[in-house]
Amino acid sequence: MTDVTDVDFEAEVIGAELPVLVEFTADWCPPCRQMGPVLKALASEEGDRLKVVQLNVDSNPETTNAYKVLSMPTFMVFRGGEPVKSMVGARAKRRLLEELADVL
């Protein structure tokens, strides 16, 4: 799992060949910390079909505001440079995989 910033978001997410799951996260957010192991597992299991990255909202306000992210954690799936799905709140890995099925 990779951390992305306002500076490299374009290259890492918009320009990615695979679909990208972006977690908009914050250090002060307990549900975000809870999602860490889930996302690491997802990244290792689905790495050939899905890129998983995190963006810290506090240190990257430009991207956070551009996509109107208000709640943490927010998950957005980007495909072909466009956001195609958005989900808010922590969830179990099984549920996350079910919700991602239509974009993988």
Gaussian input, Z-matrix of N, CA and C with variables (Angstrom, degrees):
# hf/3-21g

backbone

0 1
 N
 C     1     B1
 C     2     B2     1     A1
 N     3     B3     2     A2     1     D1
 C     4     B4     3     A3     2     D2
 C     5     B5     4     A4     3     D3
 N     6     B6     5     A5     4     D4
 C     7     B7     6     A6     5     D5
 C     8     B8     7     A7     6     D6
 N     9     B9     8     A8     7     D7
 C    10    B10     9     A9     8     D8
 C    11    B11    10    A10     9     D9
 N    12    B12    11    A11    10    D10
 C    13    B13    12    A12    11    D11
 C    14    B14    13    A13    12    D12
 N    15    B15    14    A14    13    D13
 C    16    B16    15    A15    14    D14
 C    17    B17    16    A16    15    D15
 N    18    B18    17    A17    16    D16
 C    19    B19    18    A18    17    D17
 C    20    B20    19    A19    18    D18
 N    21    B21    20    A20    19    D19
 C    22    B22    21    A21    20    D20
 C    23    B23    22    A22    21    D21
 N    24    B24    23    A23    22    D22
 C    25    B25    24    A24    23    D23
 C    26    B26    25    A25    24    D24
 N    27    B27    26    A26    25    D25
 C    28    B28    27    A27    26    D26
 C    29    B29    28    A28    27    D27
 N    30    B30    29    A29    28    D28
 C    31    B31    30    A30    29    D29
 C    32    B32    31    A31    30    D30
 N    33    B33    32    A32    31    D31
 C    34    B34    33    A33    32    D32
 C    35    B35    34    A34    33    D33
 N    36    B36    35    A35    34    D34
 C    37    B37    36    A36    35    D35
 C    38    B38    37    A37    36    D36
 N    39    B39    38    A38    37    D37
 C    40    B40    39    A39    38    D38
 C    41    B41    40    A40    39    D39
 N    42    B42    41    A41    40    D40
 C    43    B43    42    A42    41    D41
 C    44    B44    43    A43    42    D42
 N    45    B45    44    A44    43    D43
 C    46    B46    45    A45    44    D44
 C    47    B47    46    A46    45    D45
 N    48    B48    47    A47    46    D46
 C    49    B49    48    A48    47    D47
 C    50    B50    49    A49    48    D48
 N    51    B51    50    A50    49    D49
 C    52    B52    51    A51    50    D50
 C    53    B53    52    A52    51    D51
 N    54    B54    53    A53    52    D52
 C    55    B55    54    A54    53    D53
 C    56    B56    55    A55    54    D54
 N    57    B57    56    A56    55    D55
 C    58    B58    57    A57    56    D56
 C    59    B59    58    A58    57    D57
 N    60    B60    59    A59    58    D58
 C    61    B61    60    A60    59    D59
 C    62    B62    61    A61    60    D60
 N    63    B63    62    A62    61    D61
 C    64    B64    63    A63    62    D62
 C    65    B65    64    A64    63    D63
 N    66    B66    65    A65    64    D64
 C    67    B67    66    A66    65    D65
 C    68    B68    67    A67    66    D66
 N    69    B69    68    A68    67    D67
 C    70    B70    69    A69    68    D68
 C    71    B71    70    A70    69    D69
 N    72    B72    71    A71    70    D70
 C    73    B73    72    A72    71    D71
 C    74    B74    73    A73    72    D72
 N    75    B75    74    A74    73    D73
 C    76    B76    75    A75    74    D74
 C    77    B77    76    A76    75    D75
 N    78    B78    77    A77    76    D76
 C    79    B79    78    A78    77    D77
 C    80    B80    79    A79    78    D78
 N    81    B81    80    A80    79    D79
 C    82    B82    81    A81    80    D80
 C    83    B83    82    A82    81    D81
 N    84    B84    83    A83    82    D82
 C    85    B85    84    A84    83    D83
 C    86    B86    85    A85    84    D84
 N    87    B87    86    A86    85    D85
 C    88    B88    87    A87    86    D86
 C    89    B89    88    A88    87    D87
 N    90    B90    89    A89    88    D88
 C    91    B91    90    A90    89    D89
 C    92    B92    91    A91    90    D90
 N    93    B93    92    A92    91    D91
 C    94    B94    93    A93    92    D92
 C    95    B95    94    A94    93    D93
 N    96    B96    95    A95    94    D94
 C    97    B97    96    A96    95    D95
 C    98    B98    97    A97    96    D96
 N    99    B99    98    A98    97    D97
 C   100   B100    99    A99    98    D98
 C   101   B101   100   A100    99    D99
 N   102   B102   101   A101   100   D100
 C   103   B103   102   A102   101   D101
 C   104   B104   103   A103   102   D102
 N   105   B105   104   A104   103   D103
 C   106   B106   105   A105   104   D104
 C   107   B107   106   A106   105   D105
 N   108   B108   107   A107   106   D106
 C   109   B109   108   A108   107   D107
 C   110   B110   109   A109   108   D108
 N   111   B111   110   A110   109   D109
 C   112   B112   111   A111   110   D110
 C   113   B113   112   A112   111   D111
 N   114   B114   113   A113   112   D112
 C   115   B115   114   A114   113   D113
 C   116   B116   115   A115   114   D114
 N   117   B117   116   A116   115   D115
 C   118   B118   117   A117   116   D116
 C   119   B119   118   A118   117   D117
 N   120   B120   119   A119   118   D118
 C   121   B121   120   A120   119   D119
 C   122   B122   121   A121   120   D120
 N   123   B123   122   A122   121   D121
 C   124   B124   123   A123   122   D122
 C   125   B125   124   A124   123   D123
 N   126   B126   125   A125   124   D124
 C   127   B127   126   A126   125   D125
 C   128   B128   127   A127   126   D126
 N   129   B129   128   A128   127   D127
 C   130   B130   129   A129   128   D128
 C   131   B131   130   A130   129   D129
 N   132   B132   131   A131   130   D130
 C   133   B133   132   A132   131   D131
 C   134   B134   133   A133   132   D132
 N   135   B135   134   A134   133   D133
 C   136   B136   135   A135   134   D134
 C   137   B137   136   A136   135   D135
 N   138   B138   137   A137   136   D136
 C   139   B139   138   A138   137   D137
 C   140   B140   139   A139   138   D138
 N   141   B141   140   A140   139   D139
 C   142   B142   141   A141   140   D140
 C   143   B143   142   A142   141   D141
 N   144   B144   143   A143   142   D142
 C   145   B145   144   A144   143   D143
 C   146   B146   145   A145   144   D144
 N   147   B147   146   A146   145   D145
 C   148   B148   147   A147   146   D146
 C   149   B149   148   A148   147   D147
 N   150   B150   149   A149   148   D148
 C   151   B151   150   A150   149   D149
 C   152   B152   151   A151   150   D150
 N   153   B153   152   A152   151   D151
 C   154   B154   153   A153   152   D152
 C   155   B155   154   A154   153   D153
 N   156   B156   155   A155   154   D154
 C   157   B157   156   A156   155   D155
 C   158   B158   157   A157   156   D156
 N   159   B159   158   A158   157   D157
 C   160   B160   159   A159   158   D158
 C   161   B161   160   A160   159   D159
 N   162   B162   161   A161   160   D160
 C   163   B163   162   A162   161   D161
 C   164   B164   163   A163   162   D162
 N   165   B165   164   A164   163   D163
 C   166   B166   165   A165   164   D164
 C   167   B167   166   A166   165   D165
 N   168   B168   167   A167   166   D166
 C   169   B169   168   A168   167   D167
 C   170   B170   169   A169   168   D168
 N   171   B171   170   A170   169   D169
 C   172   B172   171   A171   170   D170
 C   173   B173   172   A172   171   D171
 N   174   B174   173   A173   172   D172
 C   175   B175   174   A174   173   D173
 C   176   B176   175   A175   174   D174
 N   177   B177   176   A176   175   D175
 C   178   B178   177   A177   176   D176
 C   179   B179   178   A178   177   D177
 N   180   B180   179   A179   178   D178
 C   181   B181   180   A180   179   D179
 C   182   B182   181   A181   180   D180
 N   183   B183   182   A182   181   D181
 C   184   B184   183   A183   182   D182
 C   185   B185   184   A184   183   D183
 N   186   B186   185   A185   184   D184
 C   187   B187   186   A186   185   D185
 C   188   B188   187   A187   186   D186
 N   189   B189   188   A188   187   D187
 C   190   B190   189   A189   188   D188
 C   191   B191   190   A190   189   D189
 N   192   B192   191   A191   190   D190
 C   193   B193   192   A192   191   D191
 C   194   B194   193   A193   192   D192
 N   195   B195   194   A194   193   D193
 C   196   B196   195   A195   194   D194
 C   197   B197   196   A196   195   D195
 N   198   B198   197   A197   196   D196
 C   199   B199   198   A198   197   D197
 C   200   B200   199   A199   198   D198
 N   201   B201   200   A200   199   D199
 C   202   B202   201   A201   200   D200
 C   203   B203   202   A202   201   D201
 N   204   B204   203   A203   202   D202
 C   205   B205   204   A204   203   D203
 C   206   B206   205   A205   204   D204
 N   207   B207   206   A206   205   D205
 C   208   B208   207   A207   206   D206
 C   209   B209   208   A208   207   D207
 N   210   B210   209   A209   208   D208
 C   211   B211   210   A210   209   D209
 C   212   B212   211   A211   210   D210
 N   213   B213   212   A212   211   D211
 C   214   B214   213   A213   212   D212
 C   215   B215   214   A214   213   D213
 N   216   B216   215   A215   214   D214
 C   217   B217   216   A216   215   D215
 C   218   B218   217   A217   216   D216
 N   219   B219   218   A218   217   D217
 C   220   B220   219   A219   218   D218
 C   221   B221   220   A220   219   D219
 N   222   B222   221   A221   220   D220
 C   223   B223   222   A222   221   D221
 C   224   B224   223   A223   222   D222
 N   225   B225   224   A224   223   D223
 C   226   B226   225   A225   224   D224
 C   227   B227   226   A226   225   D225
 N   228   B228   227   A227   226   D226
 C   229   B229   228   A228   227   D227
 C   230   B230   229   A229   228   D228
 N   231   B231   230   A230   229   D229
 C   232   B232   231   A231   230   D230
 C   233   B233   232   A232   231   D231
 N   234   B234   233   A233   232   D232
 C   235   B235   234   A234   233   D233
 C   236   B236   235   A235   234   D234
 N   237   B237   236   A236   235   D235
 C   238   B238   237   A237   236   D236
 C   239   B239   238   A238   237   D237
 N   240   B240   239   A239   238   D238
 C   241   B241   240   A240   239   D239
 C   242   B242   241   A241   240   D240
 N   243   B243   242   A242   241   D241
 C   244   B244   243   A243   242   D242
 C   245   B245   244   A244   243   D243
 N   246   B246   245   A245   244   D244
 C   247   B247   246   A246   245   D245
 C   248   B248   247   A247   246   D246
 N   249   B249   248   A248   247   D247
 C   250   B250   249   A249   248   D248
 C   251   B251   250   A250   249   D249
 N   252   B252   251   A251   250   D250
 C   253   B253   252   A252   251   D251
 C   254   B254   253   A253   252   D252
 N   255   B255   254   A254   253   D253
 C   256   B256   255   A255   254   D254
 C   257   B257   256   A256   255   D255
 N   258   B258   257   A257   256   D256
 C   259   B259   258   A258   257   D257
 C   260   B260   259   A259   258   D258
 N   261   B261   260   A260   259   D259
 C   262   B262   261   A261   260   D260
 C   263   B263   262   A262   261   D261
 N   264   B264   263   A263   262   D262
 C   265   B265   264   A264   263   D263
 C   266   B266   265   A265   264   D264
 N   267   B267   266   A266   265   D265
 C   268   B268   267   A267   266   D266
 C   269   B269   268   A268   267   D267
 N   270   B270   269   A269   268   D268
 C   271   B271   270   A270   269   D269
 C   272   B272   271   A271   270   D270
 N   273   B273   272   A272   271   D271
 C   274   B274   273   A273   272   D272
 C   275   B275   274   A274   273   D273
 N   276   B276   275   A275   274   D274
 C   277   B277   276   A276   275   D275
 C   278   B278   277   A277   276   D276
 N   279   B279   278   A278   277   D277
 C   280   B280   279   A279   278   D278
 C   281   B281   280   A280   279   D279
 N   282   B282   281   A281   280   D280
 C   283   B283   282   A282   281   D281
 C   284   B284   283   A283   282   D282
 N   285   B285   284   A284   283   D283
 C   286   B286   285   A285   284   D284
 C   287   B287   286   A286   285   D285
 N   288   B288   287   A287   286   D286
 C   289   B289   288   A288   287   D287
 C   290   B290   289   A289   288   D288
 N   291   B291   290   A290   289   D289
 C   292   B292   291   A291   290   D290
 C   293   B293   292   A292   291   D291
 N   294   B294   293   A293   292   D292
 C   295   B295   294   A294   293   D293
 C   296   B296   295   A295   294   D294
 N   297   B297   296   A296   295   D295
 C   298   B298   297   A297   296   D296
 C   299   B299   298   A298   297   D297
 N   300   B300   299   A299   298   D298
 C   301   B301   300   A300   299   D299
 C   302   B302   301   A301   300   D300
 N   303   B303   302   A302   301   D301
 C   304   B304   303   A303   302   D302
 C   305   B305   304   A304   303   D303
 N   306   B306   305   A305   304   D304
 C   307   B307   306   A306   305   D305
 C   308   B308   307   A307   306   D306
 N   309   B309   308   A308   307   D307
 C   310   B310   309   A309   308   D308
 C   311   B311   310   A310   309   D309

   B1=1.4528
   B2=1.5278
   B3=1.3100
   B4=1.4496
   B5=1.5227
   B6=1.3186
   B7=1.4578
   B8=1.5241
   B9=1.3263
   B10=1.4570
   B11=1.5289
   B12=1.3262
   B13=1.4624
   B14=1.5288
   B15=1.3341
   B16=1.4649
   B17=1.5266
   B18=1.3380
   B19=1.4690
   B20=1.5299
   B21=1.3391
   B22=1.4653
   B23=1.5352
   B24=1.3310
   B25=1.4677
   B26=1.5315
   B27=1.3124
   B28=1.4686
   B29=1.5304
   B30=1.3231
   B31=1.4673
   B32=1.5228
   B33=1.3421
   B34=1.4649
   B35=1.5296
   B36=1.3289
   B37=1.4661
   B38=1.5259
   B39=1.3273
   B40=1.4630
   B41=1.5314
   B42=1.3349
   B43=1.4599
   B44=1.5150
   B45=1.3305
   B46=1.4681
   B47=1.5265
   B48=1.3193
   B49=1.4709
   B50=1.5209
   B51=1.3244
   B52=1.4676
   B53=1.5278
   B54=1.3443
   B55=1.4605
   B56=1.5366
   B57=1.3278
   B58=1.4635
   B59=1.5260
   B60=1.3431
   B61=1.4577
   B62=1.5224
   B63=1.3335
   B64=1.4631
   B65=1.5230
   B66=1.3312
   B67=1.4630
   B68=1.5211
   B69=1.3298
   B70=1.4509
   B71=1.5221
   B72=1.3240
   B73=1.4529
   B74=1.5213
   B75=1.3376
   B76=1.4639
   B77=1.5268
   B78=1.3221
   B79=1.4631
   B80=1.5269
   B81=1.3341
   B82=1.4648
   B83=1.5249
   B84=1.3362
   B85=1.4671
   B86=1.5375
   B87=1.3573
   B88=1.4659
   B89=1.5429
   B90=1.3568
   B91=1.4722
   B92=1.5372
   B93=1.3415
   B94=1.4687
   B95=1.5252
   B96=1.3285
   B97=1.4735
   B98=1.5216
   B99=1.3199
   B100=1.4605
   B101=1.5380
   B102=1.3197
   B103=1.4666
   B104=1.5255
   B105=1.3319
   B106=1.4599
   B107=1.5193
   B108=1.3468
   B109=1.4659
   B110=1.5363
   B111=1.3282
   B112=1.4677
   B113=1.5272
   B114=1.3344
   B115=1.4609
   B116=1.5211
   B117=1.3315
   B118=1.4655
   B119=1.5267
   B120=1.3362
   B121=1.4685
   B122=1.5283
   B123=1.3202
   B124=1.4572
   B125=1.5279
   B126=1.3258
   B127=1.4673
   B128=1.5254
   B129=1.3381
   B130=1.4597
   B131=1.5303
   B132=1.3248
   B133=1.4679
   B134=1.5284
   B135=1.3268
   B136=1.4742
   B137=1.5275
   B138=1.3250
   B139=1.4660
   B140=1.5137
   B141=1.3347
   B142=1.4650
   B143=1.5287
   B144=1.3409
   B145=1.4679
   B146=1.5204
   B147=1.3356
   B148=1.4650
   B149=1.5257
   B150=1.3157
   B151=1.4661
   B152=1.5311
   B153=1.3328
   B154=1.4640
   B155=1.5239
   B156=1.3380
   B157=1.4626
   B158=1.5258
   B159=1.3295
   B160=1.4607
   B161=1.5214
   B162=1.3325
   B163=1.4529
   B164=1.5241
   B165=1.3259
   B166=1.4660
   B167=1.5248
   B168=1.3398
   B169=1.4623
   B170=1.5235
   B171=1.3257
   B172=1.4644
   B173=1.5328
   B174=1.3146
   B175=1.4631
   B176=1.5291
   B177=1.3381
   B178=1.4738
   B179=1.5354
   B180=1.3309
   B181=1.4720
   B182=1.5281
   B183=1.3268
   B184=1.4632
   B185=1.5373
   B186=1.3209
   B187=1.4679
   B188=1.5215
   B189=1.3234
   B190=1.4610
   B191=1.5268
   B192=1.3157
   B193=1.4677
   B194=1.5232
   B195=1.3189
   B196=1.4689
   B197=1.5285
   B198=1.3427
   B199=1.4571
   B200=1.5324
   B201=1.3311
   B202=1.4707
   B203=1.5268
   B204=1.3232
   B205=1.4597
   B206=1.5216
   B207=1.3326
   B208=1.4605
   B209=1.5272
   B210=1.3205
   B211=1.4684
   B212=1.5192
   B213=1.3467
   B214=1.4526
   B215=1.5196
   B216=1.3174
   B217=1.4606
   B218=1.5284
   B219=1.3204
   B220=1.4641
   B221=1.5167
   B222=1.3111
   B223=1.4607
   B224=1.5117
   B225=1.3345
   B226=1.4519
   B227=1.5087
   B228=1.3274
   B229=1.4530
   B230=1.5195
   B231=1.3238
   B232=1.4536
   B233=1.5214
   B234=1.3194
   B235=1.4623
   B236=1.5206
   B237=1.3205
   B238=1.4622
   B239=1.5153
   B240=1.3475
   B241=1.4593
   B242=1.5161
   B243=1.3315
   B244=1.4662
   B245=1.5284
   B246=1.3509
   B247=1.4626
   B248=1.5344
   B249=1.3370
   B250=1.4673
   B251=1.5227
   B252=1.3349
   B253=1.4633
   B254=1.5154
   B255=1.3317
   B256=1.4548
   B257=1.5268
   B258=1.3368
   B259=1.4632
   B260=1.5236
   B261=1.3189
   B262=1.4571
   B263=1.5240
   B264=1.3370
   B265=1.4586
   B266=1.5162
   B267=1.3334
   B268=1.4632
   B269=1.5178
   B270=1.3288
   B271=1.4597
   B272=1.5222
   B273=1.3170
   B274=1.4622
   B275=1.5280
   B276=1.3269
   B277=1.4632
   B278=1.5305
   B279=1.3365
   B280=1.4653
   B281=1.5322
   B282=1.3343
   B283=1.4667
   B284=1.5233
   B285=1.3302
   B286=1.4665
   B287=1.5266
   B288=1.3249
   B289=1.4695
   B290=1.5294
   B291=1.3225
   B292=1.4740
   B293=1.5281
   B294=1.3385
   B295=1.4686
   B296=1.5247
   B297=1.3312
   B298=1.4619
   B299=1.5226
   B300=1.3202
   B301=1.4764
   B302=1.5297
   B303=1.3291
   B304=1.4615
   B305=1.5353
   B306=1.3200
   B307=1.4767
   B308=1.5298
   B309=1.3295
   B310=1.4678
   B311=1.5164
   A1=108.59
   A2=116.29
   A3=122.76
   A4=110.97
   A5=116.67
   A6=120.90
   A7=107.73
   A8=116.87
   A9=121.05
   A10=108.77
   A11=115.59
   A12=122.39
   A13=109.51
   A14=115.54
   A15=119.79
   A16=110.35
   A17=116.63
   A18=121.55
   A19=112.31
   A20=117.78
   A21=118.67
   A22=114.60
   A23=117.95
   A24=121.20
   A25=111.08
   A26=115.94
   A27=121.20
   A28=111.05
   A29=117.27
   A30=121.58
   A31=111.99
   A32=116.89
   A33=121.18
   A34=113.92
   A35=117.21
   A36=120.34
   A37=111.63
   A38=116.78
   A39=120.87
   A40=110.85
   A41=116.96
   A42=120.69
   A43=115.06
   A44=118.21
   A45=120.79
   A46=111.53
   A47=115.54
   A48=120.32
   A49=111.37
   A50=117.08
   A51=121.49
   A52=109.92
   A53=117.74
   A54=118.51
   A55=108.49
   A56=116.74
   A57=121.09
   A58=109.18
   A59=115.57
   A60=121.43
   A61=106.96
   A62=116.74
   A63=121.83
   A64=107.94
   A65=116.09
   A66=119.36
   A67=107.02
   A68=116.65
   A69=121.98
   A70=105.20
   A71=116.72
   A72=121.55
   A73=111.13
   A74=116.10
   A75=122.03
   A76=108.66
   A77=116.23
   A78=121.21
   A79=112.43
   A80=117.35
   A81=122.30
   A82=112.89
   A83=118.19
   A84=122.91
   A85=111.20
   A86=118.45
   A87=120.29
   A88=114.79
   A89=119.55
   A90=117.90
   A91=112.52
   A92=116.45
   A93=120.09
   A94=109.82
   A95=116.15
   A96=120.51
   A97=110.20
   A98=116.24
   A99=122.41
   A100=110.96
   A101=116.83
   A102=121.31
   A103=112.68
   A104=118.43
   A105=121.45
   A106=114.09
   A107=118.65
   A108=120.06
   A109=113.04
   A110=116.96
   A111=121.44
   A112=109.64
   A113=116.07
   A114=120.00
   A115=111.89
   A116=117.42
   A117=120.15
   A118=110.39
   A119=116.65
   A120=121.13
   A121=110.42
   A122=116.39
   A123=121.30
   A124=110.51
   A125=116.31
   A126=120.94
   A127=111.03
   A128=117.61
   A129=119.12
   A130=111.71
   A131=117.70
   A132=120.62
   A133=113.39
   A134=116.98
   A135=120.96
   A136=112.17
   A137=117.14
   A138=121.39
   A139=115.95
   A140=117.28
   A141=119.37
   A142=112.05
   A143=117.30
   A144=120.92
   A145=113.80
   A146=116.83
   A147=120.51
   A148=110.28
   A149=115.46
   A150=121.20
   A151=106.88
   A152=117.28
   A153=121.64
   A154=108.78
   A155=116.72
   A156=121.55
   A157=110.37
   A158=115.76
   A159=122.21
   A160=108.98
   A161=116.10
   A162=121.72
   A163=107.73
   A164=116.42
   A165=121.41
   A166=108.43
   A167=116.10
   A168=120.47
   A169=113.11
   A170=116.83
   A171=120.04
   A172=112.18
   A173=117.27
   A174=119.18
   A175=112.63
   A176=117.68
   A177=121.32
   A178=111.22
   A179=116.19
   A180=119.80
   A181=114.01
   A182=117.64
   A183=120.87
   A184=110.84
   A185=116.40
   A186=121.12
   A187=110.32
   A188=117.11
   A189=121.74
   A190=110.62
   A191=117.24
   A192=121.56
   A193=112.02
   A194=116.87
   A195=120.75
   A196=111.32
   A197=116.56
   A198=120.50
   A199=112.46
   A200=115.92
   A201=122.84
   A202=112.93
   A203=116.00
   A204=121.40
   A205=108.93
   A206=116.54
   A207=121.68
   A208=113.13
   A209=117.71
   A210=121.82
   A211=110.23
   A212=115.16
   A213=120.68
   A214=109.59
   A215=119.42
   A216=123.67
   A217=110.82
   A218=115.56
   A219=121.85
   A220=106.51
   A221=116.25
   A222=121.91
   A223=108.00
   A224=116.48
   A225=120.82
   A226=108.59
   A227=115.09
   A228=120.27
   A229=107.83
   A230=115.62
   A231=122.36
   A232=108.46
   A233=115.90
   A234=120.81
   A235=107.20
   A236=116.39
   A237=119.72
   A238=112.16
   A239=116.37
   A240=120.87
   A241=115.39
   A242=117.01
   A243=120.82
   A244=110.77
   A245=117.52
   A246=119.26
   A247=109.00
   A248=116.79
   A249=120.40
   A250=112.60
   A251=117.14
   A252=120.38
   A253=108.75
   A254=115.77
   A255=121.14
   A256=109.14
   A257=116.29
   A258=122.04
   A259=107.82
   A260=117.14
   A261=121.14
   A262=109.53
   A263=115.96
   A264=121.13
   A265=113.58
   A266=114.72
   A267=121.01
   A268=109.56
   A269=115.05
   A270=120.49
   A271=109.84
   A272=115.99
   A273=121.19
   A274=109.45
   A275=116.04
   A276=120.46
   A277=111.36
   A278=117.08
   A279=120.14
   A280=110.86
   A281=116.07
   A282=120.04
   A283=111.22
   A284=116.14
   A285=120.14
   A286=110.02
   A287=117.24
   A288=121.06
   A289=111.13
   A290=117.18
   A291=120.53
   A292=110.08
   A293=116.25
   A294=119.89
   A295=112.09
   A296=116.63
   A297=120.41
   A298=112.46
   A299=117.27
   A300=121.08
   A301=113.30
   A302=117.17
   A303=119.39
   A304=113.32
   A305=118.44
   A306=119.75
   A307=112.68
   A308=117.59
   A309=120.18
   A310=111.09
   D1=134.90
   D2=-174.38
   D3=-110.80
   D4=146.49
   D5=170.55
   D6=-91.70
   D7=134.49
   D8=175.73
   D9=-117.45
   D10=160.64
   D11=-177.66
   D12=-131.42
   D13=174.05
   D14=174.05
   D15=-54.91
   D16=-36.20
   D17=-175.55
   D18=-68.73
   D19=-43.65
   D20=-175.24
   D21=-106.74
   D22=8.27
   D23=-178.87
   D24=-57.84
   D25=-44.24
   D26=-179.53
   D27=-57.24
   D28=-48.82
   D29=-177.83
   D30=-71.17
   D31=-44.57
   D32=-173.71
   D33=-77.85
   D34=-32.50
   D35=-173.63
   D36=-111.46
   D37=-58.15
   D38=-176.39
   D39=-62.87
   D40=-39.49
   D41=-177.42
   D42=-91.22
   D43=5.10
   D44=-176.51
   D45=-71.00
   D46=145.90
   D47=177.66
   D48=-77.85
   D49=-39.24
   D50=178.66
   D51=-82.49
   D52=159.91
   D53=167.77
   D54=-60.81
   D55=147.28
   D56=-177.33
   D57=-122.52
   D58=127.99
   D59=172.68
   D60=-96.79
   D61=116.73
   D62=179.44
   D63=-105.19
   D64=125.66
   D65=171.25
   D66=-99.71
   D67=117.39
   D68=172.12
   D69=-83.57
   D70=116.35
   D71=-168.40
   D72=-133.03
   D73=170.61
   D74=176.35
   D75=-148.83
   D76=146.78
   D77=-179.21
   D78=-61.55
   D79=-31.79
   D80=-175.87
   D81=-84.97
   D82=4.95
   D83=-172.44
   D84=-103.08
   D85=103.44
   D86=-179.92
   D87=-56.11
   D88=-43.60
   D89=178.38
   D90=-62.66
   D91=-30.04
   D92=177.72
   D93=-65.41
   D94=-45.11
   D95=178.72
   D96=-62.66
   D97=-36.86
   D98=178.28
   D99=-60.92
   D100=-32.55
   D101=-177.27
   D102=-78.87
   D103=-14.44
   D104=-177.71
   D105=-50.75
   D106=-57.06
   D107=-179.87
   D108=-62.51
   D109=-34.85
   D110=179.15
   D111=-63.68
   D112=-45.98
   D113=-178.40
   D114=-69.76
   D115=-36.36
   D116=176.95
   D117=-62.59
   D118=-43.16
   D119=177.82
   D120=-63.71
   D121=-43.64
   D122=179.52
   D123=-61.59
   D124=-43.40
   D125=-179.67
   D126=-61.86
   D127=-40.78
   D128=-178.25
   D129=-75.90
   D130=-34.26
   D131=-178.37
   D132=-80.20
   D133=-34.10
   D134=-174.29
   D135=-112.24
   D136=14.81
   D137=-174.97
   D138=-55.88
   D139=-25.95
   D140=178.84
   D141=-80.50
   D142=-15.25
   D143=-178.77
   D144=-116.66
   D145=-16.13
   D146=-172.19
   D147=-150.19
   D148=133.24
   D149=174.04
   D150=-95.95
   D151=134.42
   D152=-178.99
   D153=-117.56
   D154=124.67
   D155=-179.64
   D156=-134.67
   D157=160.67
   D158=175.93
   D159=-121.10
   D160=144.92
   D161=174.85
   D162=-129.43
   D163=121.33
   D164=179.04
   D165=-78.09
   D166=118.20
   D167=-174.96
   D168=-67.62
   D169=-31.11
   D170=-177.57
   D171=-70.06
   D172=-36.27
   D173=-177.97
   D174=-98.55
   D175=1.21
   D176=-179.47
   D177=-136.80
   D178=63.61
   D179=-174.75
   D180=-67.11
   D181=-27.17
   D182=-176.83
   D183=-61.77
   D184=-52.82
   D185=-179.59
   D186=-67.92
   D187=-41.58
   D188=179.28
   D189=-57.00
   D190=-46.63
   D191=179.89
   D192=-70.52
   D193=-36.63
   D194=-178.82
   D195=-60.03
   D196=-34.67
   D197=-179.24
   D198=-102.94
   D199=12.47
   D200=174.42
   D201=53.45
   D202=44.52
   D203=179.05
   D204=-81.88
   D205=122.41
   D206=-177.41
   D207=-117.54
   D208=-24.61
   D209=-176.55
   D210=-120.23
   D211=149.48
   D212=177.94
   D213=-117.90
   D214=142.50
   D215=-11.22
   D216=-79.67
   D217=145.47
   D218=169.70
   D219=-112.36
   D220=133.12
   D221=176.65
   D222=-109.88
   D223=130.91
   D224=175.45
   D225=-128.21
   D226=136.61
   D227=175.60
   D228=-103.79
   D229=127.24
   D230=177.41
   D231=-110.05
   D232=133.81
   D233=175.48
   D234=-137.76
   D235=128.99
   D236=-178.21
   D237=61.59
   D238=30.64
   D239=177.20
   D240=82.77
   D241=-0.44
   D242=-177.56
   D243=-118.06
   D244=143.34
   D245=173.61
   D246=-71.17
   D247=124.96
   D248=-177.92
   D249=-113.33
   D250=-12.21
   D251=179.90
   D252=-156.69
   D253=145.16
   D254=178.13
   D255=-138.61
   D256=136.41
   D257=179.88
   D258=-137.63
   D259=142.79
   D260=-179.48
   D261=-120.06
   D262=134.81
   D263=175.16
   D264=103.29
   D265=153.03
   D266=178.67
   D267=-68.67
   D268=150.85
   D269=178.16
   D270=-154.08
   D271=160.17
   D272=178.13
   D273=-69.76
   D274=155.50
   D275=-178.59
   D276=-57.85
   D277=-42.85
   D278=-179.21
   D279=-58.22
   D280=-45.29
   D281=-179.75
   D282=-66.54
   D283=-39.51
   D284=178.48
   D285=-61.84
   D286=-44.25
   D287=178.09
   D288=-61.91
   D289=-40.93
   D290=178.10
   D291=-61.35
   D292=-42.17
   D293=-178.08
   D294=-72.15
   D295=-22.43
   D296=179.78
   D297=-90.29
   D298=-10.94
   D299=-173.69
   D300=-53.29
   D301=-39.64
   D302=-176.16
   D303=-77.10
   D304=-10.79
   D305=179.81
   D306=-109.60
   D307=-5.78
   D308=178.72
   D309=-88.91

